Amino acid sequence: MSRCQALLLSSSNCHGYSLLEFAKEEICNLLNKNNIKELLFVPFAQKNHEEYTNKIKAVISPWGYSVNGLHTHAEPVKAVKLAKAIFIGGGNTFLLLNDLYAHNLVTTIRDRVLSGKLVYIGSSAGTNVATKSIHTTNDMPIIYPPSFEAIGLVPFNINPHYIDKSDIETHKGETRDQRICEYMEMPSAKAVLGLREGSILHVDGNSLTLKGIAGAVLFQKGSKKIDYQIGDNLSFLMGE
């Protein structure tokens, strides 16, 4: 392994599938390709770290991989430096990023993943913190991290759980598109990739491929949103 390798999932849950089932093949392929049998799980996006870790362990262990929670390590930075693969789960993005900063893990994770020494798997909030910043999360700011700047494995923003509109016909409130377009008005905004439920962004060095069971939609300054389908090459976004 000599280049950045990551899977960024819109969610761990997808309608019609059990927990992480829709992503099982992609996760197993990535781990097997790199001869990895152990995952370091980061449960910081939820309050009950032990319960969350056990929930993920119950799913992934039968696949043939061991899972241990980062919260059990007295020296989190050392644990990340020794790990070959990390899985950051979903929950509240603000809480997650705050804890990553509190444990001095943002730079450590970034450096190891970008240098090809650590495989990264993120879901929902774990996907948000893998991007340029957490400005396009759907979560409420229940806590304020030192910065909204995130790990930065990709140079753009992602909006997990993207939906085009409300299924309720009488809904007259704001839409996800409106909220993303408001972000796009900011000077620092470049691109936002909305991942529909069941979509996975596969990062392999400077190559980006849309995988999973659902597509995505791209927002860019001065352009109409563009739909992308499973299998599409999105590598051009690495130049954003």
C-alpha positions in Angstrom: 0.0 0.0 0.0 1.6 3.2 -1.1 -1.3 5.6 -1.8 -4.4 6.9 -0.1 -7.1 4.3 0.0 -10.6 5.0 1.5 -14.2 4.1 1.3 -16.6 6.9 2.1 -20.2 5.6 2.8 -23.3 7.8 2.9 -24.5 5.7 5.8 -24.1 2.4 7.6 -27.9 1.8 7.2 -29.7 1.4 3.9 -33.3 0.5 3.3 -33.7 -3.2 2.5 -30.3 -4.2 4.0 -29.0 -5.1 7.4 -26.3 -2.9 9.0 -23.4 -2.3 6.5 -24.7 -5.2 4.3 -24.8 -3.0 1.2 -21.1 -2.1 1.6 -19.9 -5.6 2.7 -18.3 -6.5 -0.7 -16.5 -3.2 -1.1 -15.2 -3.2 2.5 -14.0 -6.8 2.3 -12.3 -6.2 -1.1 -10.4 -3.2 0.2 -9.3 -5.0 3.4 -8.3 -8.2 1.6 -6.4 -6.4 -1.1 -4.2 -4.9 1.6 -4.0 -8.1 3.7 -5.7 -6.5 6.6 -7.5 -8.6 9.3 -8.0 -6.0 12.0 -10.0 -2.8 12.1 -9.6 0.0 14.6 -13.1 1.4 15.1 -13.6 5.0 16.2 -16.9 5.4 18.0 -16.6 9.0 18.9 -19.6 10.2 17.0 -21.9 8.6 19.6 -21.8 8.9 23.4 -21.8 5.2 24.3 -18.5 4.1 22.9 -18.6 0.5 24.1 -22.1 -0.2 22.9 -21.4 1.3 19.5 -18.2 -0.7 19.1 -19.9 -3.9 20.0 -22.7 -3.2 17.5 -20.1 -2.8 14.7 -18.1 -5.8 15.9 -21.2 -8.0 15.8 -21.5 -7.2 12.1 -17.9 -7.3 10.9 -16.4 -10.1 13.0 -18.4 -12.8 11.2 -16.8 -11.5 8.0 -13.5 -12.6 9.3 -12.0 -9.4 10.7 -11.4 -8.4 14.3 -12.6 -5.1 15.6 -11.3 -3.1 18.5 -12.5 0.3 19.7 -10.1 3.2 19.9 -11.7 4.3 23.2 -10.1 1.3 24.9 -6.6 2.6 24.1 -4.8 4.8 26.7 -2.8 6.4 23.9 -5.1 7.0 20.9 -2.4 8.5 18.7 -0.1 5.5 19.2 -3.0 3.2 18.4 -3.7 5.0 15.1 0.0 4.9 14.2 0.1 1.2 14.7 -3.2 0.4 12.9 -3.4 -0.6 9.3 -7.1 0.2 8.9 -9.5 2.5 10.6 -13.3 2.7 10.5 -14.9 5.9 11.7 -18.6 5.4 12.4 -21.6 7.7 12.1 -23.5 9.8 14.6 -23.1 13.5 15.3 -20.4 15.1 13.2 -19.6 17.9 15.5 -19.1 15.6 18.5 -16.9 13.3 16.4 -14.7 16.1 15.1 -14.4 17.6 18.5 -13.2 14.4 20.0 -10.7 13.8 17.1 -9.2 17.2 17.8 -9.2 16.6 21.6 -7.2 13.4 21.1 -4.8 15.1 18.5 -5.9 12.6 15.9 -6.9 14.9 12.9 -3.3 15.4 11.6 -2.2 11.8 12.6 -5.0 10.2 10.6 -4.5 12.6 7.6 -0.8 12.0 7.4 -1.0 8.2 7.7 -3.9 7.8 5.2 -2.5 10.2 2.6 0.9 8.4 2.8 -0.8 5.1 2.2 0.0 3.6 5.6 -3.6 3.5 6.8 -6.8 2.4 5.0 -9.7 4.6 5.9 -13.4 3.6 6.0 -15.9 6.3 7.0 -19.7 6.2 7.3 -22.0 9.3 7.6 -20.2 11.5 10.2 -17.1 9.4 9.5 -17.4 10.5 5.8 -18.0 14.1 6.7 -14.8 14.4 8.7 -12.8 12.8 5.9 -13.5 15.8 3.7 -12.4 19.4 3.4 -14.7 20.6 6.2 -17.9 19.6 8.1 -19.8 22.7 6.8 -22.2 20.5 4.8 -23.2 18.0 7.5 -26.9 17.6 8.3 -26.2 17.3 12.0 -27.0 19.8 14.8 -24.1 21.6 16.4 -24.5 20.0 19.8 -20.9 20.9 20.6 -18.3 23.2 19.0 -15.1 21.7 17.8 -12.0 23.9 17.6 -12.4 24.2 13.9 -14.8 23.0 11.2 -11.8 22.1 9.0 -11.6 18.3 8.9 -9.1 15.5 7.9 -9.1 16.5 4.3 -8.6 13.2 2.4 -10.5 14.8 -0.4 -10.4 18.5 -1.3 -14.2 19.0 -1.4 -17.3 18.6 0.8 -19.7 15.8 1.0 -23.4 15.8 2.1 -24.2 12.2 3.3 -27.9 11.1 3.3 -28.6 13.4 0.4 -32.2 13.5 -0.7 -33.6 15.6 -3.6 -36.8 16.7 -1.9 -39.1 15.8 0.9 -41.5 12.8 0.3 -44.2 14.8 2.0 -46.0 16.8 -0.7 -47.3 19.4 1.8 -43.8 20.2 3.0 -43.0 23.8 2.2 -39.8 24.2 4.2 -36.3 24.3 3.0 -34.8 21.5 0.9 -31.4 20.0 1.0 -30.6 21.7 -2.3 -31.4 25.1 -0.8 -29.1 24.4 2.2 -26.2 23.3 0.0 -26.7 26.2 -2.4 -26.5 28.6 0.6 -23.1 27.0 1.5 -22.0 27.4 -2.2 -22.4 31.2 -1.8 -19.5 31.2 0.7 -16.2 32.4 -0.8 -14.3 29.2 0.4 -16.9 26.8 -1.1 -15.8 24.8 -4.1 -17.8 21.6 -4.6 -20.3 19.5 -2.7 -21.0 15.9 -3.5 -24.4 14.7 -2.3 -24.2 11.0 -1.6 -27.6 9.3 -1.8 -28.3 6.5 0.7 -26.4 3.4 -0.4 -23.7 5.2 -2.3 -20.0 4.8 -1.6 -17.1 6.9 -2.8 -14.0 4.8 -3.4 -10.8 6.8 -3.1 -7.7 5.2 -4.6 -4.9 7.7 -4.7 -6.1 10.5 -7.0 -8.8 8.2 -8.5 -12.4 8.5 -7.3 -15.1 6.1 -8.3 -18.8 6.0 -7.3 -19.8 2.6 -6.0 -22.5 1.1 -3.9 -26.2 0.8 -4.8 -27.1 4.4 -5.4 -25.8 7.5 -7.2 -24.8 10.9 -6.2 -25.3 14.6 -7.2 -22.6 17.3 -7.6 -23.0 21.0 -6.8 -20.4 23.4 -8.1 -20.2 27.2 -8.3 -22.0 28.6 -11.3 -23.3 25.3 -12.5 -26.5 23.3 -12.3 -26.3 20.2 -10.2 -25.2 17.1 -12.0 -26.3 13.5 -11.4 -23.8 10.7 -11.4 -24.4 6.9 -11.4 -22.8 3.9 -10.0 -19.5 3.2 -11.7 -18.9 6.8 -12.7 -15.4 8.3 -12.5 -15.2 11.4 -10.3 -11.5 11.7 -10.3 -11.7 15.3 -11.6 -12.8 16.4 -8.2 -9.4 15.7 -6.8 -8.2 18.8 -8.5 -10.8 21.0 -6.8 
